Amino acid sequence: MSDQARRPVRRVVRRISPEVFERIVKPRLQRLDPARMEAVRCVMVDGMRWVEAAAMPGVALSALSKAVAKGWRAVDESTGAAPDASSPSASVQVDTRHGLPPGWVSLHLVVPESVLPGVRALVDEAAETMQREHARRLAALKGGQRDDHE
C-alpha cells in the first residue's frame, strides 16, 4: 500500500489564526472548561479532525460540535460573513476511517437541509456503481478460476 493510501485524508474547509481565536472565539466561549476550549482551538486553528479532538479526555463529540458551531458564528458575525446566527456557513470535512472499504471515506457535512435529498441520491448512486463494479470483478475472477480448472 502506498504512503498516500495509508495517510488519512484531511480536508479542512476553514481555519482561523490563533489571534482571531483569542480575540473573537475565546471570549464567546469563556464558560467552556479548558479541555473543551483546547479541543475547539485544535479544530478551528490547527485543522484537527473533529474525531481526533473529541478523543481528548473530557471532550464529547456532541459538545465539541456545538462549541465549534458557536465559535464559527462568532467569527462570521465579527467579519460580517453571516447576517445572523441562523445563517451558518456550509462546511465539509472528509476523513478516512479504519474499517471502511477501499475507496470509502467518512464525511461530515454542514449544509442547508434542502440539499440533503441530492446528497443522498449521489451517495446511493455511487454505492450502487461500486456494488456493480464489485460484482463484475467477482464474476470475472470466478470465470477465470473455472478456466484454470478445466
DSSP file (Angstrom, degrees, kcal/mol; ACC not computed):
  #  RESIDUE AA STRUCTURE BP1 BP2  ACC     N-H-->O    O-->H-N    N-H-->O    O-->H-N    TCO  KAPPA ALPHA  PHI   PSI    X-CA   Y-CA   Z-CA
    1    1 A M              0   0    0      0, 0.0     5,-0.0     0, 0.0     2,-0.0   0.000 360.0 360.0 360.0 136.5    0.0    0.0    0.0
    2    2 A S     >  -     0   0    0      1,-0.1     4,-1.6     5,-0.0     5,-0.2  -0.266 360.0-113.1 -73.3 161.7    1.4    3.4   -0.9
    3    3 A D  H  > S+     0   0    0      1,-0.2     4,-1.6     2,-0.2    -1,-0.1   0.883 118.7  53.8 -60.0 -38.2    2.1    6.1    1.7
    4    4 A Q  H  4 S+     0   0    0      1,-0.2    -1,-0.2     2,-0.2    -2,-0.0   0.873 106.0  52.1 -66.6 -36.2   -0.7    8.2    0.2
    5    5 A A  H  4 S+     0   0    0      1,-0.2    -1,-0.2    -3,-0.1    -2,-0.2   0.827 112.8  45.3 -69.7 -31.0   -3.2    5.4    0.6
    6    6 A R  H  < S+     0   0    0     -4,-1.6    -1,-0.2     2,-0.1    -2,-0.2   0.746  93.7  92.7 -82.7 -23.8   -2.3    4.9    4.3
    7    7 A R  S  < S-     0   0    0     -4,-1.6    -5,-0.0    -5,-0.2     2,-0.0  -0.520  84.8-113.4 -74.3 132.0   -2.3    8.6    5.1
    8    8 A P        -     0   0    0      0, 0.0     2,-0.5     0, 0.0    -1,-0.1  -0.357  28.6-118.1 -63.8 144.9   -5.7    9.9    6.4
    9    9 A V        -     0   0    0     -4,-0.1     2,-0.4     2,-0.0    87,-0.4  -0.709  34.6-178.0 -82.5 129.5   -7.4   12.4    4.2
   10   10 A R        +     0   0    0     -2,-0.5     2,-0.6    85,-0.1    85,-0.1  -0.938   9.6 171.9-134.0 112.2   -7.8   15.7    5.9
   11   11 A R        -     0   0    0     83,-0.8     2,-0.6    -2,-0.4    83,-0.5  -0.907  12.2-167.1-121.2 102.8   -9.6   18.5    4.1
   12   12 A V        -     0   0    0     -2,-0.6    81,-0.1     1,-0.2     3,-0.1  -0.789   6.6-167.9 -92.6 123.5  -10.2   21.4    6.3
   13   13 A V  S    S+     0   0    0     -2,-0.6     2,-0.4    79,-0.4    -1,-0.2   0.894  70.7  20.6 -78.1 -40.7  -12.6   23.9    4.8
   14   14 A R        +     0   0    0      2,-0.0     2,-0.3    33,-0.0    -1,-0.2  -0.970  59.3 170.5-134.0 145.8  -12.0   26.7    7.2
   15   15 A R        -     0   0    0     -2,-0.4     2,-0.3    -3,-0.1    30,-0.2  -0.977  13.1-156.6-143.8 155.6   -9.3   27.8    9.6
   16   16 A I        -     0   0    0     28,-2.1    31,-0.1    -2,-0.3    -2,-0.0  -0.891  27.9-101.3-127.3 163.0   -8.6   30.9   11.6
   17   17 A S     >  -     0   0    0     -2,-0.3     4,-2.1     1,-0.1     5,-0.1  -0.403  32.3-112.9 -77.5 159.1   -5.4   32.3   13.1
   18   18 A P  H  > S+     0   0    0      0, 0.0     4,-2.5     0, 0.0     5,-0.2   0.853 118.5  56.7 -58.5 -34.1   -4.6   31.9   16.7
   19   19 A E  H  > S+     0   0    0      2,-0.2     4,-2.5     1,-0.2     5,-0.2   0.917 106.7  47.2 -66.1 -42.7   -5.1   35.7   17.1
   20   20 A V  H  >>S+     0   0    0      2,-0.2     4,-2.9     1,-0.2     5,-1.1   0.898 111.5  52.3 -64.7 -39.7   -8.6   35.6   15.8
   21   21 A F  I  <>S+     0   0    0     -4,-2.1     5,-3.1     3,-0.2     4,-0.3   0.948 113.2  43.4 -60.0 -48.3   -9.4   32.6   18.1
   22   22 A E  I  <5S+     0   0    0     -4,-2.5    -2,-0.2     3,-0.2    -1,-0.2   0.895 121.1  40.2 -64.1 -40.9   -8.1   34.5   21.1
   23   23 A R  I  <5S+     0   0    0     -4,-2.5    -2,-0.2    -5,-0.2    -1,-0.2   0.853 133.0  13.5 -80.0 -36.7   -9.8   37.8   20.2
   24   24 A I  I  X5S+     0   0    0     -4,-2.9     4,-0.8    -5,-0.2    -3,-0.2   0.842 128.0  37.2-110.6 -48.6  -13.2   36.6   18.9
   25   25 A V  I  ><S+     0   0    0     -5,-1.1     4,-1.7    -4,-0.3     3,-0.4   0.947 109.5  55.7 -78.8 -49.1  -13.9   32.9   19.7
   26   26 A K  H  4<S+     0   0    0     -5,-3.1     3,-0.3     1,-0.3     6,-0.2   0.887 107.0  49.7 -56.4 -44.8  -12.4   32.5   23.2
   27   27 A P  H >4 S+     0   0    0      0, 0.0     3,-1.0     0, 0.0    -1,-0.3   0.879 110.6  51.5 -62.2 -34.0  -14.5   35.4   24.7
   28   28 A R  H 3< S+     0   0    0     -4,-0.8     3,-0.2    -3,-0.4    -2,-0.2   0.804 117.6  38.6 -70.2 -28.3  -17.7   33.9   23.2
   29   29 A L  T >< S+     0   0    0     -4,-1.7     3,-2.5    -3,-0.3    -1,-0.2   0.016  75.8 131.2-108.7  26.0  -16.9   30.5   24.7
   30   30 A Q  T <   +     0   0    0     -3,-1.0    -1,-0.2     1,-0.3    -2,-0.1   0.694  65.9  61.1 -57.7 -21.8  -15.5   31.7   28.0
   31   31 A R  T 3  S+     0   0    0     -3,-0.2    -1,-0.3    -4,-0.1     2,-0.1   0.560  80.7 107.4 -84.1  -6.8  -17.6   29.3   30.1
   32   32 A L  S <  S-     0   0    0     -3,-2.5    -3,-0.0    -6,-0.2     0, 0.0  -0.407  76.9-113.0 -69.2 145.5  -16.0   26.2   28.4
   33   33 A D     >  -     0   0    0      1,-0.1     4,-2.4    -2,-0.1     3,-0.3  -0.396  34.5-102.7 -72.2 160.2  -13.7   24.2   30.6
   34   34 A P  H  > S+     0   0    0      0, 0.0     4,-2.4     0, 0.0     5,-0.2   0.829 118.6  54.8 -56.5 -37.1  -10.0   24.2   29.4
   35   35 A A  H  > S+     0   0    0      2,-0.2     4,-1.9     1,-0.2     5,-0.1   0.937 112.4  42.2 -64.8 -45.7  -10.1   20.8   27.8
   36   36 A R  H  > S+     0   0    0     -3,-0.3     4,-2.5     2,-0.2    -1,-0.2   0.893 112.4  54.4 -67.8 -38.8  -13.1   21.7   25.6
   37   37 A M  H  X S+     0   0    0     -4,-2.4     4,-2.4     1,-0.2    -2,-0.2   0.918 109.1  48.6 -60.5 -42.4  -11.6   25.1   24.8
   38   38 A E  H  X S+     0   0    0     -4,-2.4     4,-2.5    -5,-0.2    -1,-0.2   0.886 109.9  51.9 -65.1 -38.6   -8.4   23.4   23.6
   39   39 A A  H  X S+     0   0    0     -4,-1.9     4,-1.8     2,-0.2    -2,-0.2   0.913 110.2  48.5 -64.1 -42.1  -10.4   20.9   21.5
   40   40 A V  H  X S+     0   0    0     -4,-2.5     4,-2.8     1,-0.2     5,-0.3   0.922 111.7  49.9 -62.7 -44.0  -12.3   23.8   19.8
   41   41 A R  H  X>S+     0   0    0     -4,-2.4     4,-3.0     1,-0.2     5,-1.1   0.912 107.7  54.0 -60.6 -43.0   -9.0   25.6   19.2
   42   42 A C  I  <>S+     0   0    0     -4,-2.5     6,-2.6     3,-0.2     5,-0.6   0.887 113.9  41.8 -59.9 -39.7   -7.5   22.5   17.7
   43   43 A V  I  <5S+     0   0    0     -4,-1.8     4,-0.4     4,-0.2    -2,-0.2   0.945 122.8  36.8 -71.6 -49.0  -10.4   22.2   15.2
   44   44 A M  I  <5S+     0   0    0     -4,-2.8   -28,-2.1    -5,-0.2    -2,-0.2   0.834 132.0  23.3 -78.6 -33.7  -10.7   25.8   14.3
   45   45 A V  I  <5S+     0   0    0     -4,-3.0    -3,-0.2    -5,-0.3    -2,-0.1   0.876 131.3  33.7 -99.5 -49.8   -7.0   26.9   14.3
   46   46 A D  I   <S-     0   0    0     -5,-1.1    -3,-0.2    -4,-0.2    -4,-0.1   0.656  97.5-125.7 -85.5 -16.3   -5.0   23.7   13.7
   47   47 A G      < +     0   0    0     -5,-0.6    -4,-0.2    -4,-0.4    -3,-0.1   0.739  45.7 171.1  76.9  22.2   -7.5   22.0   11.5
   48   48 A M        -     0   0    0     -6,-2.6    -1,-0.2    -7,-0.1     2,-0.1  -0.349  41.2-100.2 -64.5 145.5   -7.6   18.9   13.6
   49   49 A R     >  -     0   0    0      1,-0.1     4,-2.4   -37,-0.0     5,-0.2  -0.389  26.5-122.9 -65.5 144.7  -10.2   16.4   12.7
   50   50 A W  H  > S+     0   0    0      1,-0.2     4,-2.8     2,-0.2     5,-0.2   0.889 111.5  54.0 -56.4 -42.1  -13.3   16.5   14.9
   51   51 A V  H  > S+     0   0    0      1,-0.2     4,-0.8     2,-0.2    -1,-0.2   0.895 109.3  47.9 -63.6 -40.0  -13.0   12.8   15.8
   52   52 A E  H >4 S+     0   0    0      2,-0.2     3,-0.6     1,-0.2     4,-0.3   0.925 113.4  47.1 -65.3 -44.4   -9.4   13.4   17.0
   53   53 A A  H >< S+     0   0    0     -4,-2.4     3,-1.4     1,-0.2    -2,-0.2   0.886 109.8  53.4 -65.5 -38.0  -10.3   16.5   19.0
   54   54 A A  H 3< S+     0   0    0     -4,-2.8     5,-0.3     1,-0.3    -1,-0.2   0.670  97.0  68.0 -71.6 -14.9  -13.3   14.7   20.6
   55   55 A A  T << S+     0   0    0     -4,-0.8    -1,-0.3    -3,-0.6    -2,-0.2   0.584  75.9 108.2 -79.0  -9.1  -11.0   11.9   21.6
   56   56 A M  S X  S-     0   0    0     -3,-1.4     3,-1.7    -4,-0.3    -3,-0.0  -0.404  89.2 -89.5 -65.5 144.4   -9.3   14.2   24.1
   57   57 A P  T 3  S+     0   0    0      0, 0.0    -1,-0.1     0, 0.0     3,-0.1  -0.307 112.5  16.1 -56.8 132.2  -10.2   13.4   27.7
   58   58 A G  T 3  S+     0   0    0      1,-0.2     2,-0.5    -3,-0.1   -22,-0.1   0.591 100.0 112.7  83.3  11.3  -13.3   15.3   28.9
   59   59 A V    <   -     0   0    0     -3,-1.7     2,-0.3    -5,-0.3    -1,-0.2  -0.966  46.6-164.3-123.3 121.2  -14.5   16.2   25.3
   60   60 A A     >  -     0   0    0     -2,-0.5     4,-2.7     1,-0.1     5,-0.2  -0.799  25.7-127.6 -99.9 145.0  -17.6   14.7   23.8
   61   61 A L  H  > S+     0   0    0     -2,-0.3     4,-2.6     1,-0.2     5,-0.2   0.883 109.0  51.0 -59.0 -41.3  -18.2   15.0   20.1
   62   62 A S  H  > S+     0   0    0      2,-0.2     4,-1.9     1,-0.2    -1,-0.2   0.913 112.7  45.2 -65.4 -41.9  -21.7   16.5   20.5
   63   63 A A  H  > S+     0   0    0      2,-0.2     4,-2.3     1,-0.2    -2,-0.2   0.892 113.4  50.9 -67.8 -38.8  -20.4   19.2   22.9
   64   64 A L  H  X S+     0   0    0     -4,-2.7     4,-2.9     2,-0.2     5,-0.3   0.921 108.1  52.9 -63.1 -43.9  -17.5   19.9   20.6
   65   65 A S  H  X S+     0   0    0     -4,-2.6     4,-2.3     1,-0.2    -2,-0.2   0.921 111.0  45.9 -58.1 -46.5  -19.8   20.2   17.6
   66   66 A K  H  X S+     0   0    0     -4,-1.9     4,-2.2     2,-0.2    -1,-0.2   0.907 114.2  48.1 -64.3 -42.5  -22.0   22.8   19.5
   67   67 A A  H  X S+     0   0    0     -4,-2.3     4,-2.2     2,-0.2    -2,-0.2   0.907 112.4  48.0 -67.4 -41.6  -19.0   24.8   20.7
   68   68 A V  H  X S+     0   0    0     -4,-2.9     4,-2.7     2,-0.2     5,-0.2   0.914 110.9  51.7 -65.5 -41.5  -17.3   24.8   17.3
   69   69 A A  H  X S+     0   0    0     -4,-2.3     4,-2.2    -5,-0.3    -2,-0.2   0.911 110.6  48.4 -60.5 -41.6  -20.5   25.9   15.7
   70   70 A K  H  X S+     0   0    0     -4,-2.2     4,-2.0     2,-0.2    -1,-0.2   0.884 110.5  52.1 -65.4 -38.0  -20.8   28.7   18.2
   71   71 A G  H  X S+     0   0    0     -4,-2.2     4,-2.1     2,-0.2    -2,-0.2   0.915 109.6  48.1 -63.5 -43.9  -17.2   29.7   17.5
   72   72 A W  H  X S+     0   0    0     -4,-2.7     4,-3.0     2,-0.2     5,-0.2   0.876 108.8  54.2 -66.6 -36.1  -17.8   29.9   13.8
   73   73 A R  H  X S+     0   0    0     -4,-2.2     4,-2.8    -5,-0.2     5,-0.2   0.919 108.3  50.1 -61.1 -41.7  -20.9   32.0   14.3
   74   74 A A  H  X S+     0   0    0     -4,-2.0     4,-2.0     2,-0.2    -2,-0.2   0.916 112.4  46.7 -62.2 -43.2  -18.8   34.4   16.4
   75   75 A V  H  X S+     0   0    0     -4,-2.1     4,-1.6     2,-0.2     6,-0.3   0.940 113.7  48.1 -63.8 -47.3  -16.2   34.6   13.6
   76   76 A D  H  X>S+     0   0    0     -4,-3.0     5,-1.6     1,-0.2     4,-1.0   0.901 111.9  49.3 -61.8 -42.0  -18.9   35.1   10.9
   77   77 A E  H  <5S+     0   0    0     -4,-2.8    -1,-0.2     1,-0.2     3,-0.2   0.883 110.2  51.1 -64.8 -37.6  -20.7   37.8   12.9
   78   78 A S  H  <5S+     0   0    0     -4,-2.0    -1,-0.2     1,-0.2    -2,-0.2   0.797 117.5  38.4 -71.9 -26.8  -17.4   39.7   13.5
   79   79 A T  H  <5S-     0   0    0     -4,-1.6    -1,-0.2    -5,-0.1    -2,-0.2   0.491 108.5-119.3 -99.8  -4.9  -16.5   39.6    9.8
   80   80 A G  T  <5S+     0   0    0     -4,-1.0    -3,-0.2    -3,-0.2    -4,-0.1   0.633  75.4 129.5  76.3  12.7  -20.0   40.2    8.5
   81   81 A A  S   <S+     0   0    0     -5,-1.6    -4,-0.2    -6,-0.3    -5,-0.1   0.814  72.1  36.2 -71.0 -30.0  -19.9   36.9    6.7
   82   82 A A  S    S-     0   0    0     -6,-0.9    -2,-0.2    -9,-0.2    -1,-0.2  -0.988  73.7-144.3-125.2 132.4  -23.2   35.8    8.1
   83   83 A P  S    S-     0   0    0      0, 0.0     2,-0.3     0, 0.0    -1,-0.1   0.815  80.0 -11.9 -66.2 -29.7  -26.0   38.2    8.7
   84   84 A D  S >  S-     0   0    0      3,-0.1     3,-1.7    -3,-0.1    -8,-0.0  -0.953  78.3 -87.4-159.2 176.6  -27.2   36.4   11.9
   85   85 A A  T 3  S+     0   0    0     -2,-0.3   -12,-0.0     1,-0.3   -11,-0.0   0.668 117.6  66.0 -68.2 -15.9  -26.7   33.2   13.9
   86   86 A S  T 3  S+     0   0    0      1,-0.2    -1,-0.3   -13,-0.0   -13,-0.0   0.456  91.4  68.0 -85.3   1.6  -29.4   31.4   11.9
   87   87 A S  S <  S+     0   0    0     -3,-1.7    -1,-0.2   -14,-0.0    -3,-0.1  -0.634  71.4 178.8-118.9  72.2  -27.2   31.5    8.7
   88   88 A P        -     0   0    0      0, 0.0     2,-0.3     0, 0.0    -2,-0.0  -0.263  32.8-103.2 -71.6 161.8  -24.3   29.2    9.4
   89   89 A S        -     0   0    0      1,-0.1     2,-0.2    -7,-0.0   -17,-0.0  -0.606  34.2-115.6 -81.3 143.0  -21.6   28.6    6.8
   90   90 A A        +     0   0    0     -2,-0.3     2,-0.3    19,-0.0    21,-0.2  -0.520  41.3 177.6 -72.8 146.8  -21.7   25.4    4.9
   91   91 A S  E     -A  110   0A   0     19,-1.9    19,-2.5    -2,-0.2     2,-0.4  -0.988  20.1-157.0-150.0 158.4  -18.7   23.1    5.6
   92   92 A V  E     -A  109   0A   0     -2,-0.3     2,-0.4    17,-0.2   -79,-0.4  -1.000   5.2-173.4-137.3 132.2  -17.4   19.7    4.6
   93   93 A Q  E     -A  108   0A   0     15,-2.4    15,-2.9    -2,-0.4     2,-0.4  -0.993   7.7-168.1-127.7 126.3  -14.9   17.5    6.5
   94   94 A V  E     +A  107   0A   0    -83,-0.5   -83,-0.8    -2,-0.4     2,-0.3  -0.946  11.8 168.5-117.4 130.0  -13.6   14.3    4.9
   95   95 A D  E     -A  106   0A   0     11,-2.7    11,-3.5    -2,-0.4     2,-0.3  -0.968  32.1-126.8-135.8 151.9  -11.7   11.7    6.8
   96   96 A T        -     0   0    0    -87,-0.4     2,-0.4    -2,-0.3     9,-0.1  -0.666  31.1-163.7 -86.0 157.3  -10.6    8.1    6.2
   97   97 A R    >   -     0   0    0      7,-0.3     3,-1.6    -2,-0.3     7,-0.1  -0.997  23.8-105.8-144.9 139.1  -11.6    5.8    8.9
   98   98 A H  T 3  S+     0   0    0     -2,-0.4     0, 0.0     1,-0.2     0, 0.0  -0.355 104.3  32.0 -61.2 141.5  -10.4    2.3    9.8
   99   99 A G  T 3  S+     0   0    0      1,-0.4    -1,-0.2    -2,-0.0     0, 0.0   0.286  87.5 120.2  94.4 -10.0  -12.9   -0.4    8.8
  100  100 A L  S <  S-     0   0    0     -3,-1.6    -1,-0.4     4,-0.1     3,-0.1  -0.621  70.9-103.8 -84.5 148.2  -14.3    1.3    5.7
  101  101 A P    >   -     0   0    0      0, 0.0     3,-1.9     0, 0.0    -1,-0.1  -0.265  51.7 -79.1 -63.8 157.3  -13.9   -0.4    2.4
  102  102 A P  T 3  S+     0   0    0      0, 0.0     3,-0.1     0, 0.0     0, 0.0  -0.312 120.9  26.4 -55.8 137.5  -11.3    0.9    0.0
  103  103 A G  T 3  S+     0   0    0      1,-0.3     2,-0.3    -3,-0.1     0, 0.0   0.422  99.4 110.5  88.3  -1.6  -12.5    4.0   -1.8
  104  104 A W    <   -     0   0    0     -3,-1.9    -1,-0.3    -7,-0.1    -7,-0.3  -0.804  42.9-176.3-107.2 149.2  -14.8    5.0    1.0
  105  105 A V        -     0   0    0     -2,-0.3     2,-0.4    -9,-0.1    -9,-0.2  -0.913  30.1-110.6-135.4 163.0  -14.5    8.0    3.4
  106  106 A S  E     -A   95   0A   0    -11,-3.5   -11,-2.7    -2,-0.3     2,-0.4  -0.833  36.5-162.2 -93.4 134.8  -16.3    9.4    6.4
  107  107 A L  E     -A   94   0A   0     -2,-0.4     2,-0.5   -13,-0.2   -13,-0.2  -0.976  14.5-168.6-128.1 126.2  -18.0   12.7    5.6
  108  108 A H  E     -A   93   0A   0    -15,-2.9   -15,-2.4    -2,-0.4     2,-0.4  -0.966  18.3-173.7-112.5 120.1  -19.3   15.3    8.0
  109  109 A L  E     -A   92   0A   0     -2,-0.5     2,-0.5   -17,-0.2   -17,-0.2  -0.907  23.9-169.4-117.3 141.3  -21.4   18.0    6.3
  110  110 A V  E     +A   91   0A   0    -19,-2.5   -19,-1.9    -2,-0.4    -2,-0.0  -0.930  41.3 138.9-121.8 103.3  -23.0   21.2    7.5
  111  111 A V        -     0   0    0     -2,-0.5     2,-0.1   -21,-0.2     5,-0.1  -0.910  59.8 -79.1-141.2 162.1  -25.4   22.1    4.7
  112  112 A P    >   -     0   0    0      0, 0.0     3,-1.9     0, 0.0     4,-0.4  -0.405  43.1-120.9 -62.0 144.1  -28.8   23.5    4.2
  113  113 A E  G >  S+     0   0    0      1,-0.3     3,-1.4     2,-0.2    -2,-0.0   0.789 107.4  71.5 -57.7 -29.1  -31.5   20.8    4.7
  114  114 A S  G 3  S+     0   0    0      1,-0.3     4,-0.3     2,-0.1    -1,-0.3   0.723  93.9  53.6 -64.2 -21.6  -32.7   21.5    1.1
  115  115 A V  G <> S+     0   0    0     -3,-1.9     4,-2.3     1,-0.2    -1,-0.3   0.587  83.4  90.9 -88.5  -9.0  -29.6   19.8   -0.4
  116  116 A L  H <> S+     0   0    0     -3,-1.4     4,-2.9    -4,-0.4     5,-0.2   0.889  82.3  52.3 -56.9 -45.8  -30.0   16.6    1.6
  117  117 A P  H  > S+     0   0    0      0, 0.0     4,-2.3     0, 0.0    -1,-0.2   0.913 112.0  47.3 -58.9 -40.2  -32.1   14.7   -1.0
  118  118 A G  H  > S+     0   0    0     -4,-0.3     4,-2.2    -3,-0.2    -2,-0.2   0.898 112.2  49.2 -66.4 -40.1  -29.5   15.5   -3.7
  119  119 A V  H  X S+     0   0    0     -4,-2.3     4,-2.5     2,-0.2     5,-0.2   0.936 111.9  48.7 -64.4 -45.9  -26.6   14.4   -1.4
  120  120 A R  H  X S+     0   0    0     -4,-2.9     4,-2.9     1,-0.2     5,-0.2   0.909 110.1  51.8 -60.3 -41.7  -28.4   11.2   -0.6
  121  121 A A  H  X S+     0   0    0     -4,-2.3     4,-2.5    -5,-0.2    -1,-0.2   0.910 110.3  48.7 -62.2 -42.1  -29.1   10.5   -4.2
  122  122 A L  H  X S+     0   0    0     -4,-2.2     4,-2.5     2,-0.2    -2,-0.2   0.916 112.9  47.4 -62.5 -43.4  -25.4   11.0   -5.1
  123  123 A V  H  X S+     0   0    0     -4,-2.5     4,-2.5     2,-0.2    -2,-0.2   0.932 113.0  48.3 -64.9 -45.7  -24.3    8.7   -2.3
  124  124 A D  H  X S+     0   0    0     -4,-2.9     4,-2.5     1,-0.2    -2,-0.2   0.916 112.5  49.1 -60.6 -43.6  -26.9    6.0   -3.3
  125  125 A E  H  X S+     0   0    0     -4,-2.5     4,-2.4    -5,-0.2    -1,-0.2   0.916 112.1  48.0 -62.8 -44.2  -25.8    6.2   -6.9
  126  126 A A  H  X S+     0   0    0     -4,-2.5     4,-2.4     2,-0.2    -1,-0.2   0.901 111.7  50.2 -64.2 -40.8  -22.1    5.9   -6.0
  127  127 A A  H  X S+     0   0    0     -4,-2.5     4,-2.4     2,-0.2    -2,-0.2   0.913 111.1  48.8 -64.6 -42.4  -22.8    2.9   -3.7
  128  128 A E  H  X S+     0   0    0     -4,-2.5     4,-2.6     2,-0.2    -2,-0.2   0.916 111.2  50.1 -63.6 -42.5  -24.8    1.2   -6.5
  129  129 A T  H  X S+     0   0    0     -4,-2.4     4,-2.4     1,-0.2    -2,-0.2   0.917 111.6  48.1 -61.3 -43.9  -22.0    1.8   -9.0
  130  130 A M  H  X S+     0   0    0     -4,-2.4     4,-2.4     2,-0.2    -1,-0.2   0.889 111.6  50.4 -65.4 -38.6  -19.4    0.4   -6.6
  131  131 A Q  H  X S+     0   0    0     -4,-2.4     4,-2.6     2,-0.2    -2,-0.2   0.910 111.0  48.4 -66.1 -41.4  -21.5   -2.6   -5.9
  132  132 A R  H  X S+     0   0    0     -4,-2.6     4,-2.5     2,-0.2    -2,-0.2   0.924 112.7  48.5 -62.7 -43.6  -22.0   -3.3   -9.7
  133  133 A E  H  X S+     0   0    0     -4,-2.4     4,-2.5     2,-0.2    -2,-0.2   0.902 111.7  49.6 -63.3 -41.3  -18.2   -2.9  -10.2
  134  134 A H  H  X S+     0   0    0     -4,-2.4     4,-2.6     2,-0.2    -2,-0.2   0.924 111.7  48.3 -62.8 -44.7  -17.5   -5.3   -7.3
  135  135 A A  H  X S+     0   0    0     -4,-2.6     4,-2.4     1,-0.2    -2,-0.2   0.895 111.3  51.0 -63.5 -39.7  -20.0   -7.8   -8.7
  136  136 A R  H  X S+     0   0    0     -4,-2.5     4,-2.2     2,-0.2    -2,-0.2   0.925 112.3  45.9 -63.0 -45.3  -18.4   -7.5  -12.2
  137  137 A R  H  X S+     0   0    0     -4,-2.5     4,-2.4     2,-0.2    -2,-0.2   0.902 112.4  50.7 -64.9 -41.2  -14.9   -8.1  -10.8
  138  138 A L  H  X S+     0   0    0     -4,-2.6     4,-2.5     2,-0.2    -2,-0.2   0.909 110.7  49.0 -63.4 -42.4  -16.0  -11.0   -8.7
  139  139 A A  H  X S+     0   0    0     -4,-2.4     4,-2.6     1,-0.2    -1,-0.2   0.898 110.5  51.2 -63.7 -40.0  -17.7  -12.6  -11.7
  140  140 A A  H  X S+     0   0    0     -4,-2.2     4,-2.1     2,-0.2    -2,-0.2   0.898 110.7  48.7 -64.3 -39.6  -14.5  -12.1  -13.7
  141  141 A L  H  X S+     0   0    0     -4,-2.4     4,-1.9     2,-0.2    -2,-0.2   0.926 112.4  47.4 -65.4 -44.3  -12.5  -13.7  -11.0
  142  142 A K  H  X S+     0   0    0     -4,-2.5     4,-1.8     1,-0.2    -2,-0.2   0.889 111.3  51.7 -64.7 -39.1  -14.8  -16.7  -10.8
  143  143 A G  H  X S+     0   0    0     -4,-2.6     4,-1.5     1,-0.2    -1,-0.2   0.897 109.5  50.0 -63.5 -40.1  -14.8  -17.1  -14.5
  144  144 A G  H  X S+     0   0    0     -4,-2.1     4,-1.4     1,-0.2    -2,-0.2   0.832 107.3  54.3 -67.0 -34.2  -11.0  -17.1  -14.5
  145  145 A Q  H  X S+     0   0    0     -4,-1.9     4,-1.3     1,-0.2    -1,-0.2   0.880 105.4  52.9 -68.7 -38.0  -10.9  -19.7  -11.8
  146  146 A R  H  X S+     0   0    0     -4,-1.8     4,-1.1     1,-0.2     3,-0.3   0.900 106.4  53.6 -63.8 -39.6  -13.1  -22.1  -13.9
  147  147 A D  H  < S+     0   0    0     -4,-1.5     3,-0.4     1,-0.2    -1,-0.2   0.874 106.1  53.3 -62.6 -36.5  -10.8  -21.7  -16.9
  148  148 A D  H  < S+     0   0    0     -4,-1.4    -1,-0.2     1,-0.2    -2,-0.2   0.822 111.6  44.8 -68.2 -31.0   -7.9  -22.8  -14.8
  149  149 A H  H  <        0   0    0     -4,-1.3    -1,-0.2    -3,-0.3    -2,-0.2   0.572 360.0 360.0 -92.4  -9.8   -9.5  -26.0  -13.5
  150  150 A E     <        0   0    0     -4,-1.1    -1,-0.2    -3,-0.4    -2,-0.1   0.479 360.0 360.0 -89.7 360.0  -10.9  -27.2  -16.8
